Amino acid sequence: MPWIIERKHPHVAVVTMNTNKVNAQNPAFFADLHAAFDRLESEFADCAVVLTGSGAVFTAGLDLDHHFPLFARQSIKEIDAWFEEYRATNLRLFTYPRPTVAAINGHAYAGGFITAIDCDHRIASEGPLQFALNEVPIGIPMPAIYCEIIKHAIGPRSACELTLFGQVYDLAAATRLGVVQQTVAPDKLLYAAVAWAALVPPDCYTAYAFSKRALQATTMTAIDAAARLDRDLLSRGMSDLGSIRAHTRRYKELKGRDVTWPLPA
C-alpha cells in the first residue's frame, strides 16, 4: 500500500508508513519507501519531511518471515543482492537534502530503530515505547554502513552499547542515550514534529542541504571505506550455522511456532 503523504503545513509533508500492520521491513516496504521519496522529490520538493507510523509500532524492523528463510538458504549472491537494496533505502533517507524528523509513535526495533536515526531529528510520543538494536543477540551482524550511521546519530559510546549487546531500552533510557531528542504527549506528536521540521524556511534549503552534507561527509567517507567489509563478510555472517540457529530460536520465541522453511544440515 502506498504510504500516505499529507501537506500538514505549507512547507512540511507528513509521511505515514503503512506497508503492513507493524511496518515490518521487506521488499514491499523498501519499494514503498522509494515510491514515497520519489513523490517527495517531484511533488513536495518545497517541503521538509516528517516520517511516522501508526498504532503501537513505528517500525518493527526486518520482516523475519522473509529474511530468516533468505539467510537459511545460504546463497551469498542472493543475500548480497538483498543487502544492496536494503542499504539503498537507508542511504536515501539518511542523505535526503531536506529537514527530516522522525515522529516516533511506537516501538522502534532493529531496522526500525535505524529508520528513526536516519532522520535528522527524533521526537517520540510519551508512553511505554521500546527501542532496541537487537540484531546481534538474534544472530544478525550489524552491517558496517549502519554502524557508521548509528555513530553519526548518537555517538560512538552509545552506538557500542546499543549495537553489541542488543538490550531493549525504555523511552527514558533512549533519551539518555541520545536516540530520542524530544518527548511529547501522544496527541501533540505530529504537531511538535511539524513545528520542528518547519524551523528551516524553504529559501534556506540550499544552505541546509550543504550543511547536512558537510556534517555527514566524514560518515559517508567511512561508509564508502566500510563497503568492502560488508561485501566480503556480511553475507557469510548472516548465513553461518550459529547465526541460523539463533534465527530459529528467536523466531520460535516471537511466533510461538517452529520455522517452516528448510534449514541447512
C-alpha positions as a printed Julia matrix, in Angstrom:
265×3 Matrix{Float64}:
  0.0     0.0    0.0
  1.48    3.41  -0.92
  2.5     5.47   2.07
  0.26    8.4    2.88
  1.8    11.82   2.21
 -0.03   14.88   3.51
  0.95   18.53   3.48
  0.28   19.45   7.12
  1.99   22.82   6.83
  2.77   24.96   3.77
  6.27   23.51   3.74
  6.09   20.23   5.69
  4.99   16.85   4.31
  3.96   14.16   6.8
  4.69   10.66   5.53
  2.85    7.82   7.27
  4.38    4.37   6.78
  1.65    1.77   6.27
  3.15   -1.15   4.34
  1.78   -3.61   6.88
  0.43   -3.6   10.43
  3.82   -3.15  12.14
  5.77   -1.8    9.15
  7.92   -4.92   9.09
 10.64   -4.24   6.54
 10.6    -6.43   3.45
 10.76   -5.8   -0.32
  7.3    -4.21  -0.25
  8.43   -1.81   2.5
 11.58   -0.9    0.57
  9.51   -0.27  -2.57
  7.05    1.89  -0.62
  9.9     3.97   0.81
 11.39    4.65  -2.61
  7.96    5.43  -4.07
  7.29    7.88  -1.24
 10.61    9.65  -1.74
 10.06    9.76  -5.5
  6.83   11.63  -4.76
  8.51   13.87  -2.2
 11.14   14.86  -4.74
  8.62   15.53  -7.52
  5.55   16.86  -5.68
  6.86   18.12  -2.34
 10.3    19.48  -3.16
  9.45   22.61  -1.18
  8.79   20.57   1.97
 10.63   19.26   4.96
  9.62   15.71   5.89
  8.05   14.17   8.98
  8.16   10.36   8.99
  5.79    8.45  11.27
  4.0     5.13  11.69
  0.63    4.22  13.14
 -0.63    2.3   16.14
  1.79    0.89  18.7
  4.79    0.47  16.38
  6.94    2.93  14.42
  8.53    0.05  12.52
  9.36   -3.4   13.83
 12.47   -3.84  11.68
 13.18   -6.66   9.28
 10.32   -8.99   8.4
 11.53  -12.25   9.92
  9.22  -14.36   7.75
 11.02  -13.01   4.71
 14.58  -12.65   5.94
 15.23  -15.73   8.08
 14.4   -18.09   5.17
 16.62  -15.94   2.95
 19.55  -16.32   5.32
 18.87  -20.05   5.8
 19.26  -20.66   2.06
 22.92  -19.57   2.48
 23.06  -18.06  -1.0
 25.75  -15.4   -0.82
 24.63  -13.95  -4.16
 21.02  -13.68  -3.01
 21.92  -12.11   0.35
 24.29   -9.65  -1.32
 21.55   -8.55  -3.73
 19.09   -8.12  -0.85
 21.59   -6.09   1.16
 22.26   -3.67  -1.69
 18.53   -2.95  -1.79
 18.33   -2.57   1.99
 21.4    -0.33   2.04
 19.93    1.93  -0.64
 16.72    2.57   1.3
 18.55    3.75   4.4
 21.01    5.9    2.47
 18.16    7.56   0.61
 16.53    8.62   3.89
 19.81    9.45   5.65
 21.06   11.74   2.86
 17.74   13.35   1.88
 18.61   17.05   1.4
 15.66   18.45   3.34
 14.98   18.52   7.09
 13.76   15.08   8.18
 12.04   14.48  11.51
 11.05   11.07  12.88
  7.76   11.29  14.78
  8.16    8.07  16.73
  4.65    6.93  17.58
  5.56    3.48  18.9
  8.24    0.85  19.31
 11.34    1.01  17.11
 13.27   -2.24  16.85
 16.4    -3.15  14.89
 15.96   -1.92  11.31
 13.11    0.27  12.52
 15.46    1.87  15.02
 17.84    2.62  12.15
 14.99    4.14  10.13
 14.4     6.53  13.04
 18.03    7.57  13.41
 18.35    8.06   9.65
 16.31   11.2   10.33
 17.88   14.5   11.37
 15.74   14.91  14.5
 13.71   12.44  16.54
 10.63   13.19  18.63
  8.85   10.4   20.49
  5.42   10.02  21.95
  5.4     9.69  25.75
  4.45    6.22  26.88
  5.77    2.65  27.19
  7.82    2.77  23.99
 10.68    0.33  23.45
 13.87    0.86  21.46
 16.41   -1.8   20.54
 19.24   -2.56  18.16
 18.77   -6.25  18.86
 20.41   -7.69  15.75
 23.47   -9.26  17.4
 21.61  -11.35  20.03
 19.41  -12.86  17.31
 22.3   -13.73  15.01
 22.34  -10.8   12.59
 25.68   -8.98  12.31
 25.27   -5.22  12.23
 26.28   -4.0    8.76
 29.25   -1.66   8.76
 27.24    1.02   6.98
 24.71    1.1    9.81
 27.44    1.18  12.44
 28.6     4.43  10.83
 25.07    5.89  10.72
 24.49    4.91  14.35
 27.74    6.56  15.43
 26.84    9.69  13.48
 23.41    9.88  15.13
 24.16    9.05  18.76
 27.94    8.98  19.16
 30.35    6.03  19.41
 29.84    5.25  23.09
 26.07    4.85  22.86
 26.47    3.14  19.49
 28.68    0.44  21.0
 26.36   -0.14  23.95
 23.24   -0.49  21.85
 24.77   -2.4   18.93
 26.87   -5.0   20.7
 24.52   -6.06  23.49
 21.11   -5.59  21.89
 19.24   -4.63  25.02
 15.73   -3.19  24.97
 15.51    0.37  26.3
 12.53    2.35  27.51
 11.89    5.93  26.47
 13.83    7.46  29.35
 16.93    5.39  28.57
 16.61    6.05  24.85
 16.52    9.77  25.59
 19.56    9.49  27.85
 21.47    7.7   25.1
 20.59   10.35  22.52
 18.29    8.17  20.44
 15.35   10.46  21.19
 15.87   14.21  21.4
 12.41   15.32  22.43
  9.33   13.72  24.03
  5.76   14.99  23.89
  2.26   13.83  24.75
  0.85   11.42  22.15
 -1.74   13.92  20.93
  0.99   16.53  20.39
  3.41   14.29  18.48
  2.66   15.36  14.92
  2.21   18.99  15.94
  5.65   19.02  17.58
  7.29   17.18  14.67
  5.78   19.51  12.07
  6.79   22.56  14.12
 10.39   21.32  14.33
 10.54   20.46  10.62
  9.25   23.94   9.79
 12.09   25.68  11.64
 14.07   25.93   8.41
 12.34   28.13   5.8
 12.32   26.84   2.22
 14.59   29.59   0.92
 17.26   28.22   3.28
 17.06   24.64   1.96
 20.2    25.07  -0.13
 22.09   26.14   2.98
 20.53   23.25   4.92
 21.44   20.68   2.25
 25.03   21.89   2.06
 25.43   21.91   5.85
 23.86   18.46   6.2
 26.14   17.07   3.52
 29.17   18.64   5.21
 28.2    17.2    8.6
 27.76   13.77   7.02
 30.93   13.91   4.91
 33.13   12.03   7.37
 30.43    9.43   7.89
 29.9     8.97   4.15
 33.65    8.54   3.65
 33.64    5.91   6.4
 30.63    4.21   4.8
 32.45    4.01   1.47
 35.53    2.58   3.19
 33.42    0.05   5.1
 31.61   -1.15   1.98
 34.3    -3.74   1.36
 33.8    -5.18   4.84
 30.08   -5.56   4.17
 30.73   -7.09   0.74
 33.34   -9.55   1.96
 31.93  -10.7    5.29
 28.32   -9.67   5.93
 26.54  -12.35   3.9
 28.63  -15.1    5.46
 27.94  -13.76   8.93
 24.21  -13.71   8.33
 24.13  -17.24   6.97
 26.57  -19.23   9.1
 25.2   -22.11  11.14
 25.43  -20.36  14.5
 23.51  -17.37  13.18
 20.85  -19.61  11.66
 20.4   -21.42  14.98
 19.92  -18.03  16.65
 17.41  -17.0   13.96
 15.44  -20.19  14.55
 15.44  -19.73  18.32
 14.29  -16.11  18.06
 11.56  -16.97  15.58
 10.13  -19.59  17.94
 10.25  -17.11  20.84
  8.39  -14.44  18.91
  5.95  -16.51  16.88
  5.37  -19.42  19.24
  5.82  -21.96  16.46
  8.54  -23.82  14.6
 10.01  -22.5   11.39
  8.53  -23.88   8.19
 11.46  -23.36   5.83
 14.31  -25.82   5.2
 17.35  -25.47   7.45
 20.9   -26.37   6.45
 22.29  -29.57   7.89
